[in-house]
Amino acid sequence: MGKSQNPYKYIIFGLVSLIGLFSFLPGEFVISTLLFAAVTYGGVLMIQSAIARDLKTKKTNKT
């Protein structure tokens, strides 16, 4: 699979989506949703890095 040649379309799409959310929903709901998404994404990244580190440690200990 190749990466997209135009990463700006994702940035523009994200900005338009956020503007749409801010225009229709109360601000507190939007902020809490964004914080929840950020914490969830951060947790997933931490788990992935821990798994990668553990797998790397297991490889080096086998040899």
PDB file with SEQRES, HELIX, SHEET and CRYST1 records, atoms N, CA, C and O in Angstrom:
SEQRES   1 A   63  MET GLY LYS SER GLN ASN PRO TYR LYS TYR ILE ILE PHE          
SEQRES   2 A   63  GLY LEU VAL SER LEU ILE GLY LEU PHE SER PHE LEU PRO          
SEQRES   3 A   63  GLY GLU PHE VAL ILE SER THR LEU LEU PHE ALA ALA VAL          
SEQRES   4 A   63  THR TYR GLY GLY VAL LEU MET ILE GLN SER ALA ILE ALA          
SEQRES   5 A   63  ARG ASP LEU LYS THR LYS LYS THR ASN LYS THR                  
HELIX    1 AA1 TYR A    8  PHE A   24  1                                  17    
HELIX    2 AA2 GLY A   27  LYS A   62  1                                  36    
CRYST1    1.000    1.000    1.000  90.00  90.00  90.00 P 1           1          
ATOM      1  N   MET A   1       0.835  -1.187   0.000  1.00  0.00           N  
ATOM      2  CA  MET A   1       0.000   0.000   0.000  1.00  0.00           C  
ATOM      3  C   MET A   1       0.872   1.240   0.000  1.00  0.00           C  
ATOM      4  O   MET A   1       1.823   1.339   0.776  1.00  0.00           O  
ATOM      5  N   GLY A   2       0.560   2.153  -0.840  1.00  0.00           N  
ATOM      6  CA  GLY A   2       1.313   3.389  -0.896  1.00  0.00           C  
ATOM      7  C   GLY A   2       0.675   4.466  -0.043  1.00  0.00           C  
ATOM      8  O   GLY A   2      -0.525   4.456   0.231  1.00  0.00           O  
ATOM      9  N   LYS A   3       1.510   5.378   0.358  1.00  0.00           N  
ATOM     10  CA  LYS A   3       0.992   6.502   1.135  1.00  0.00           C  
ATOM     11  C   LYS A   3       0.392   7.533   0.203  1.00  0.00           C  
ATOM     12  O   LYS A   3       0.719   7.597  -0.982  1.00  0.00           O  
ATOM     13  N   SER A   4      -0.493   8.338   0.764  1.00  0.00           N  
ATOM     14  CA  SER A   4      -1.138   9.375  -0.038  1.00  0.00           C  
ATOM     15  C   SER A   4      -0.105  10.404  -0.476  1.00  0.00           C  
ATOM     16  O   SER A   4       0.814  10.737   0.273  1.00  0.00           O  
ATOM     17  N   GLN A   5      -0.267  10.897  -1.685  1.00  0.00           N  
ATOM     18  CA  GLN A   5       0.656  11.887  -2.213  1.00  0.00           C  
ATOM     19  C   GLN A   5       0.343  13.283  -1.694  1.00  0.00           C  
ATOM     20  O   GLN A   5       1.189  14.174  -1.774  1.00  0.00           O  
ATOM     21  N   ASN A   6      -0.859  13.486  -1.164  1.00  0.00           N  
ATOM     22  CA  ASN A   6      -1.257  14.813  -0.725  1.00  0.00           C  
ATOM     23  C   ASN A   6      -1.742  14.760   0.723  1.00  0.00           C  
ATOM     24  O   ASN A   6      -2.932  14.562   0.968  1.00  0.00           O  
ATOM     25  N   PRO A   7      -0.825  14.935   1.691  1.00  0.00           N  
ATOM     26  CA  PRO A   7      -1.253  14.862   3.092  1.00  0.00           C  
ATOM     27  C   PRO A   7      -2.100  16.059   3.518  1.00  0.00           C  
ATOM     28  O   PRO A   7      -2.764  16.005   4.553  1.00  0.00           O  
ATOM     29  N   TYR A   8      -2.084  17.134   2.736  1.00  0.00           N  
ATOM     30  CA  TYR A   8      -2.838  18.322   3.113  1.00  0.00           C  
ATOM     31  C   TYR A   8      -4.339  18.094   3.052  1.00  0.00           C  
ATOM     32  O   TYR A   8      -5.094  18.771   3.751  1.00  0.00           O  
ATOM     33  N   LYS A   9      -4.785  17.150   2.226  1.00  0.00           N  
ATOM     34  CA  LYS A   9      -6.222  16.916   2.140  1.00  0.00           C  
ATOM     35  C   LYS A   9      -6.746  16.356   3.460  1.00  0.00           C  
ATOM     36  O   LYS A   9      -7.893  16.618   3.822  1.00  0.00           O  
ATOM     37  N   TYR A  10      -5.928  15.587   4.187  1.00  0.00           N  
ATOM     38  CA  TYR A  10      -6.352  15.069   5.485  1.00  0.00           C  
ATOM     39  C   TYR A  10      -6.405  16.187   6.523  1.00  0.00           C  
ATOM     40  O   TYR A  10      -7.291  16.205   7.377  1.00  0.00           O  
ATOM     41  N   ILE A  11      -5.463  17.110   6.447  1.00  0.00           N  
ATOM     42  CA  ILE A  11      -5.462  18.245   7.367  1.00  0.00           C  
ATOM     43  C   ILE A  11      -6.680  19.121   7.122  1.00  0.00           C  
ATOM     44  O   ILE A  11      -7.356  19.524   8.069  1.00  0.00           O  
ATOM     45  N   ILE A  12      -6.962  19.416   5.870  1.00  0.00           N  
ATOM     46  CA  ILE A  12      -8.129  20.232   5.528  1.00  0.00           C  
ATOM     47  C   ILE A  12      -9.411  19.526   5.943  1.00  0.00           C  
ATOM     48  O   ILE A  12     -10.319  20.152   6.489  1.00  0.00           O  
ATOM     49  N   PHE A  13      -9.489  18.224   5.684  1.00  0.00           N  
ATOM     50  CA  PHE A  13     -10.680  17.466   6.069  1.00  0.00           C  
ATOM     51  C   PHE A  13     -10.883  17.512   7.579  1.00  0.00           C  
ATOM     52  O   PHE A  13     -12.007  17.685   8.049  1.00  0.00           O  
ATOM     53  N   GLY A  14      -9.803  17.359   8.340  1.00  0.00           N  
ATOM     54  CA  GLY A  14      -9.896  17.429   9.797  1.00  0.00           C  
ATOM     55  C   GLY A  14     -10.351  18.792  10.278  1.00  0.00           C  
ATOM     56  O   GLY A  14     -11.193  18.894  11.171  1.00  0.00           O  
ATOM     57  N   LEU A  15      -9.794  19.844   9.686  1.00  0.00           N  
ATOM     58  CA  LEU A  15     -10.196  21.197  10.084  1.00  0.00           C  
ATOM     59  C   LEU A  15     -11.661  21.471   9.765  1.00  0.00           C  
ATOM     60  O   LEU A  15     -12.377  22.058  10.576  1.00  0.00           O  
ATOM     61  N   VAL A  16     -12.100  21.052   8.596  1.00  0.00           N  
ATOM     62  CA  VAL A  16     -13.501  21.253   8.223  1.00  0.00           C  
ATOM     63  C   VAL A  16     -14.417  20.462   9.158  1.00  0.00           C  
ATOM     64  O   VAL A  16     -15.481  20.945   9.547  1.00  0.00           O  
ATOM     65  N   SER A  17     -14.006  19.260   9.512  1.00  0.00           N  
ATOM     66  CA  SER A  17     -14.807  18.456  10.433  1.00  0.00           C  
ATOM     67  C   SER A  17     -14.902  19.117  11.800  1.00  0.00           C  
ATOM     68  O   SER A  17     -15.977  19.159  12.398  1.00  0.00           O  
ATOM     69  N   LEU A  18     -13.782  19.633  12.296  1.00  0.00           N  
ATOM     70  CA  LEU A  18     -13.802  20.305  13.595  1.00  0.00           C  
ATOM     71  C   LEU A  18     -14.647  21.567  13.564  1.00  0.00           C  
ATOM     72  O   LEU A  18     -15.380  21.847  14.512  1.00  0.00           O  
ATOM     73  N   ILE A  19     -14.552  22.322  12.493  1.00  0.00           N  
ATOM     74  CA  ILE A  19     -15.375  23.528  12.365  1.00  0.00           C  
ATOM     75  C   ILE A  19     -16.852  23.144  12.364  1.00  0.00           C  
ATOM     76  O   ILE A  19     -17.674  23.823  12.979  1.00  0.00           O  
ATOM     77  N   GLY A  20     -17.185  22.062  11.678  1.00  0.00           N  
ATOM     78  CA  GLY A  20     -18.564  21.593  11.669  1.00  0.00           C  
ATOM     79  C   GLY A  20     -19.036  21.177  13.049  1.00  0.00           C  
ATOM     80  O   GLY A  20     -20.168  21.474  13.431  1.00  0.00           O  
ATOM     81  N   LEU A  21     -18.186  20.495  13.801  1.00  0.00           N  
ATOM     82  CA  LEU A  21     -18.563  20.106  15.161  1.00  0.00           C  
ATOM     83  C   LEU A  21     -18.750  21.321  16.052  1.00  0.00           C  
ATOM     84  O   LEU A  21     -19.709  21.391  16.820  1.00  0.00           O  
ATOM     85  N   PHE A  22     -17.842  22.273  15.951  1.00  0.00           N  
ATOM     86  CA  PHE A  22     -17.947  23.464  16.790  1.00  0.00           C  
ATOM     87  C   PHE A  22     -19.187  24.285  16.464  1.00  0.00           C  
ATOM     88  O   PHE A  22     -19.722  24.961  17.342  1.00  0.00           O  
ATOM     89  N   SER A  23     -19.649  24.241  15.232  1.00  0.00           N  
ATOM     90  CA  SER A  23     -20.799  25.067  14.866  1.00  0.00           C  
ATOM     91  C   SER A  23     -22.122  24.450  15.305  1.00  0.00           C  
ATOM     92  O   SER A  23     -23.094  25.179  15.505  1.00  0.00           O  
ATOM     93  N   PHE A  24     -22.191  23.126  15.461  1.00  0.00           N  
ATOM     94  CA  PHE A  24     -23.465  22.482  15.779  1.00  0.00           C  
ATOM     95  C   PHE A  24     -23.596  22.001  17.217  1.00  0.00           C  
ATOM     96  O   PHE A  24     -24.714  21.832  17.704  1.00  0.00           O  
ATOM     97  N   LEU A  25     -22.498  21.779  17.899  1.00  0.00           N  
ATOM     98  CA  LEU A  25     -22.553  21.195  19.234  1.00  0.00           C  
ATOM     99  C   LEU A  25     -22.068  22.187  20.278  1.00  0.00           C  
ATOM    100  O   LEU A  25     -21.297  23.095  19.966  1.00  0.00           O  
ATOM    101  N   PRO A  26     -22.519  22.017  21.524  1.00  0.00           N  
ATOM    102  CA  PRO A  26     -21.996  22.869  22.597  1.00  0.00           C  
ATOM    103  C   PRO A  26     -20.484  22.660  22.771  1.00  0.00           C  
ATOM    104  O   PRO A  26     -19.964  21.560  22.577  1.00  0.00           O  
ATOM    105  N   GLY A  27     -19.816  23.719  23.132  1.00  0.00           N  
ATOM    106  CA  GLY A  27     -18.355  23.675  23.243  1.00  0.00           C  
ATOM    107  C   GLY A  27     -17.833  22.666  24.240  1.00  0.00           C  
ATOM    108  O   GLY A  27     -16.807  22.029  23.999  1.00  0.00           O  
ATOM    109  N   GLU A  28     -18.532  22.509  25.372  1.00  0.00           N  
ATOM    110  CA  GLU A  28     -18.064  21.578  26.401  1.00  0.00           C  
ATOM    111  C   GLU A  28     -18.058  20.144  25.883  1.00  0.00           C  
ATOM    112  O   GLU A  28     -17.148  19.370  26.180  1.00  0.00           O  
ATOM    113  N   PHE A  29     -19.078  19.801  25.109  1.00  0.00           N  
ATOM    114  CA  PHE A  29     -19.155  18.449  24.561  1.00  0.00           C  
ATOM    115  C   PHE A  29     -18.017  18.204  23.581  1.00  0.00           C  
ATOM    116  O   PHE A  29     -17.401  17.138  23.588  1.00  0.00           O  
ATOM    117  N   VAL A  30     -17.743  19.183  22.747  1.00  0.00           N  
ATOM    118  CA  VAL A  30     -16.676  19.034  21.750  1.00  0.00           C  
ATOM    119  C   VAL A  30     -15.326  18.898  22.439  1.00  0.00           C  
ATOM    120  O   VAL A  30     -14.527  18.035  22.074  1.00  0.00           O  
ATOM    121  N   ILE A  31     -15.068  19.739  23.426  1.00  0.00           N  
ATOM    122  CA  ILE A  31     -13.781  19.691  24.128  1.00  0.00           C  
ATOM    123  C   ILE A  31     -13.615  18.359  24.852  1.00  0.00           C  
ATOM    124  O   ILE A  31     -12.542  17.758  24.802  1.00  0.00           O  
ATOM    125  N   SER A  32     -14.668  17.892  25.524  1.00  0.00           N  
ATOM    126  CA  SER A  32     -14.556  16.618  26.237  1.00  0.00           C  
ATOM    127  C   SER A  32     -14.355  15.462  25.265  1.00  0.00           C  
ATOM    128  O   SER A  32     -13.615  14.525  25.563  1.00  0.00           O  
ATOM    129  N   THR A  33     -15.005  15.519  24.108  1.00  0.00           N  
ATOM    130  CA  THR A  33     -14.825  14.470  23.105  1.00  0.00           C  
ATOM    131  C   THR A  33     -13.402  14.473  22.562  1.00  0.00           C  
ATOM    132  O   THR A  33     -12.796  13.414  22.401  1.00  0.00           O  
ATOM    133  N   LEU A  34     -12.868  15.655  22.280  1.00  0.00           N  
ATOM    134  CA  LEU A  34     -11.495  15.742  21.773  1.00  0.00           C  
ATOM    135  C   LEU A  34     -10.485  15.271  22.814  1.00  0.00           C  
ATOM    136  O   LEU A  34      -9.509  14.603  22.472  1.00  0.00           O  
ATOM    137  N   LEU A  35     -10.710  15.614  24.079  1.00  0.00           N  
ATOM    138  CA  LEU A  35      -9.813  15.149  25.136  1.00  0.00           C  
ATOM    139  C   LEU A  35      -9.872  13.629  25.273  1.00  0.00           C  
ATOM    140  O   LEU A  35      -8.843  12.974  25.435  1.00  0.00           O  
ATOM    141  N   PHE A  36     -11.079  13.077  25.208  1.00  0.00           N  
ATOM    142  CA  PHE A  36     -11.225  11.624  25.283  1.00  0.00           C  
ATOM    143  C   PHE A  36     -10.500  10.947  24.124  1.00  0.00           C  
ATOM    144  O   PHE A  36      -9.812   9.945  24.317  1.00  0.00           O  
ATOM    145  N   ALA A  37     -10.654  11.491  22.926  1.00  0.00           N  
ATOM    146  CA  ALA A  37      -9.979  10.918  21.759  1.00  0.00           C  
ATOM    147  C   ALA A  37      -8.462  11.004  21.911  1.00  0.00           C  
ATOM    148  O   ALA A  37      -7.750  10.061  21.568  1.00  0.00           O  
ATOM    149  N   ALA A  38      -7.967  12.130  22.421  1.00  0.00           N  
ATOM    150  CA  ALA A  38      -6.521  12.300  22.590  1.00  0.00           C  
ATOM    151  C   ALA A  38      -5.967  11.316  23.617  1.00  0.00           C  
ATOM    152  O   ALA A  38      -4.904  10.730  23.408  1.00  0.00           O  
ATOM    153  N   VAL A  39      -6.680  11.136  24.719  1.00  0.00           N  
ATOM    154  CA  VAL A  39      -6.222  10.203  25.751  1.00  0.00           C  
ATOM    155  C   VAL A  39      -6.259   8.768  25.230  1.00  0.00           C  
ATOM    156  O   VAL A  39      -5.342   7.988  25.489  1.00  0.00           O  
ATOM    157  N   THR A  40      -7.304   8.423  24.505  1.00  0.00           N  
ATOM    158  CA  THR A  40      -7.407   7.078  23.940  1.00  0.00           C  
ATOM    159  C   THR A  40      -6.280   6.822  22.950  1.00  0.00           C  
ATOM    160  O   THR A  40      -5.640   5.771  22.992  1.00  0.00           O  
ATOM    161  N   TYR A  41      -6.035   7.775  22.063  1.00  0.00           N  
ATOM    162  CA  TYR A  41      -4.967   7.634  21.070  1.00  0.00           C  
ATOM    163  C   TYR A  41      -3.605   7.540  21.764  1.00  0.00           C  
ATOM    164  O   TYR A  41      -2.766   6.729  21.374  1.00  0.00           O  
ATOM    165  N   GLY A  42      -3.386   8.365  22.784  1.00  0.00           N  
ATOM    166  CA  GLY A  42      -2.135   8.308  23.525  1.00  0.00           C  
ATOM    167  C   GLY A  42      -1.936   6.964  24.204  1.00  0.00           C  
ATOM    168  O   GLY A  42      -0.824   6.436  24.232  1.00  0.00           O  
ATOM    169  N   GLY A  43      -3.012   6.412  24.751  1.00  0.00           N  
ATOM    170  CA  GLY A  43      -2.932   5.098  25.380  1.00  0.00           C  
ATOM    171  C   GLY A  43      -2.580   4.009  24.384  1.00  0.00           C  
ATOM    172  O   GLY A  43      -1.777   3.123  24.679  1.00  0.00           O  
ATOM    173  N   VAL A  44      -3.177   4.075  23.215  1.00  0.00           N  
ATOM    174  CA  VAL A  44      -2.878   3.094  22.171  1.00  0.00           C  
ATOM    175  C   VAL A  44      -1.417   3.197  21.756  1.00  0.00           C  
ATOM    176  O   VAL A  44      -0.751   2.178  21.577  1.00  0.00           O  
ATOM    177  N   LEU A  45      -0.913   4.418  21.602  1.00  0.00           N  
ATOM    178  CA  LEU A  45       0.497   4.593  21.226  1.00  0.00           C  
ATOM    179  C   LEU A  45       1.431   4.050  22.304  1.00  0.00           C  
ATOM    180  O   LEU A  45       2.451   3.437  21.992  1.00  0.00           O  
ATOM    181  N   MET A  46       1.083   4.274  23.570  1.00  0.00           N  
ATOM    182  CA  MET A  46       1.920   3.761  24.657  1.00  0.00           C  
ATOM    183  C   MET A  46       1.938   2.236  24.660  1.00  0.00           C  
ATOM    184  O   MET A  46       2.989   1.628  24.859  1.00  0.00           O  
ATOM    185  N   ILE A  47       0.778   1.617  24.442  1.00  0.00           N  
ATOM    186  CA  ILE A  47       0.714   0.157  24.406  1.00  0.00           C  
ATOM    187  C   ILE A  47       1.528  -0.383  23.239  1.00  0.00           C  
ATOM    188  O   ILE A  47       2.258  -1.362  23.391  1.00  0.00           O  
ATOM    189  N   GLN A  48       1.408   0.246  22.077  1.00  0.00           N  
ATOM    190  CA  GLN A  48       2.168  -0.206  20.908  1.00  0.00           C  
ATOM    191  C   GLN A  48       3.668  -0.086  21.139  1.00  0.00           C  
ATOM    192  O   GLN A  48       4.425  -0.982  20.766  1.00  0.00           O  
ATOM    193  N   SER A  49       4.104   1.010  21.751  1.00  0.00           N  
ATOM    194  CA  SER A  49       5.539   1.168  21.990  1.00  0.00           C  
ATOM    195  C   SER A  49       6.035   0.168  23.031  1.00  0.00           C  
ATOM    196  O   SER A  49       7.157  -0.328  22.927  1.00  0.00           O  
ATOM    197  N   ALA A  50       5.204  -0.135  24.040  1.00  0.00           N  
ATOM    198  CA  ALA A  50       5.600  -1.118  25.046  1.00  0.00           C  
ATOM    199  C   ALA A  50       5.709  -2.507  24.432  1.00  0.00           C  
ATOM    200  O   ALA A  50       6.640  -3.252  24.740  1.00  0.00           O  
ATOM    201  N   ILE A  51       4.768  -2.857  23.570  1.00  0.00           N  
ATOM    202  CA  ILE A  51       4.819  -4.163  22.906  1.00  0.00           C  
ATOM    203  C   ILE A  51       6.049  -4.249  22.008  1.00  0.00           C  
ATOM    204  O   ILE A  51       6.740  -5.267  21.996  1.00  0.00           O  
ATOM    205  N   ALA A  52       6.320  -3.192  21.262  1.00  0.00           N  
ATOM    206  CA  ALA A  52       7.493  -3.192  20.384  1.00  0.00           C  
ATOM    207  C   ALA A  52       8.776  -3.329  21.196  1.00  0.00           C  
ATOM    208  O   ALA A  52       9.692  -4.049  20.799  1.00  0.00           O  
ATOM    209  N   ARG A  53       8.843  -2.640  22.330  1.00  0.00           N  
ATOM    210  CA  ARG A  53      10.029  -2.721  23.181  1.00  0.00           C  
ATOM    211  C   ARG A  53      10.179  -4.132  23.752  1.00  0.00           C  
ATOM    212  O   ARG A  53      11.289  -4.662  23.807  1.00  0.00           O  
ATOM    213  N   ASP A  54       9.061  -4.747  24.180  1.00  0.00           N  
ATOM    214  CA  ASP A  54       9.123  -6.108  24.713  1.00  0.00           C  
ATOM    215  C   ASP A  54       9.560  -7.110  23.654  1.00  0.00           C  
ATOM    216  O   ASP A  54      10.360  -8.003  23.931  1.00  0.00           O  
ATOM    217  N   LEU A  55       9.035  -6.961  22.440  1.00  0.00           N  
ATOM    218  CA  LEU A  55       9.430  -7.873  21.370  1.00  0.00           C  
ATOM    219  C   LEU A  55      10.905  -7.713  21.026  1.00  0.00           C  
ATOM    220  O   LEU A  55      11.591  -8.695  20.739  1.00  0.00           O  
ATOM    221  N   LYS A  56      11.391  -6.478  21.056  1.00  0.00           N  
ATOM    222  CA  LYS A  56      12.806  -6.231  20.776  1.00  0.00           C  
ATOM    223  C   LYS A  56      13.670  -6.857  21.868  1.00  0.00           C  
ATOM    224  O   LYS A  56      14.718  -7.433  21.576  1.00  0.00           O  
ATOM    225  N   THR A  57      13.236  -6.745  23.119  1.00  0.00           N  
ATOM    226  CA  THR A  57      13.976  -7.330  24.233  1.00  0.00           C  
ATOM    227  C   THR A  57      14.007  -8.850  24.119  1.00  0.00           C  
ATOM    228  O   THR A  57      15.040  -9.468  24.375  1.00  0.00           O  
ATOM    229  N   LYS A  58      12.887  -9.457  23.739  1.00  0.00           N  
ATOM    230  CA  LYS A  58      12.847 -10.912  23.590  1.00  0.00           C  
ATOM    231  C   LYS A  58      13.782 -11.374  22.482  1.00  0.00           C  
ATOM    232  O   LYS A  58      14.433 -12.410  22.618  1.00  0.00           O  
ATOM    233  N   LYS A  59      13.858 -10.617  21.380  1.00  0.00           N  
ATOM    234  CA  LYS A  59      14.757 -10.983  20.280  1.00  0.00           C  
ATOM    235  C   LYS A  59      16.210 -10.942  20.728  1.00  0.00           C  
ATOM    236  O   LYS A  59      16.983 -11.845  20.409  1.00  0.00           O  
ATOM    237  N   THR A  60      16.589  -9.902  21.465  1.00  0.00           N  
ATOM    238  CA  THR A  60      17.986  -9.777  21.882  1.00  0.00           C  
ATOM    239  C   THR A  60      18.336 -10.808  22.942  1.00  0.00           C  
ATOM    240  O   THR A  60      19.494 -11.219  23.025  1.00  0.00           O  
ATOM    241  N   ASN A  61      17.385 -11.240  23.749  1.00  0.00           N  
ATOM    242  CA  ASN A  61      17.673 -12.233  24.783  1.00  0.00           C  
ATOM    243  C   ASN A  61      17.799 -13.642  24.216  1.00  0.00           C  
ATOM    244  O   ASN A  61      18.445 -14.490  24.832  1.00  0.00           O  
ATOM    245  N   LYS A  62      17.202 -13.912  23.063  1.00  0.00           N  
ATOM    246  CA  LYS A  62      17.292 -15.239  22.455  1.00  0.00           C  
ATOM    247  C   LYS A  62      18.683 -15.519  21.909  1.00  0.00           C  
ATOM    248  O   LYS A  62      19.127 -16.667  21.912  1.00  0.00           O  
ATOM    249  N   THR A  63      19.368 -14.500  21.447  1.00  0.00           N  
ATOM    250  CA  THR A  63      20.674 -14.728  20.817  1.00  0.00           C  
ATOM    251  C   THR A  63      21.793 -14.693  21.806  1.00  0.00           C  
ATOM    252  O   THR A  63      22.953 -14.868  21.433  1.00  0.00           O  
TER     253      THR A  63                                                      
END                                                                             
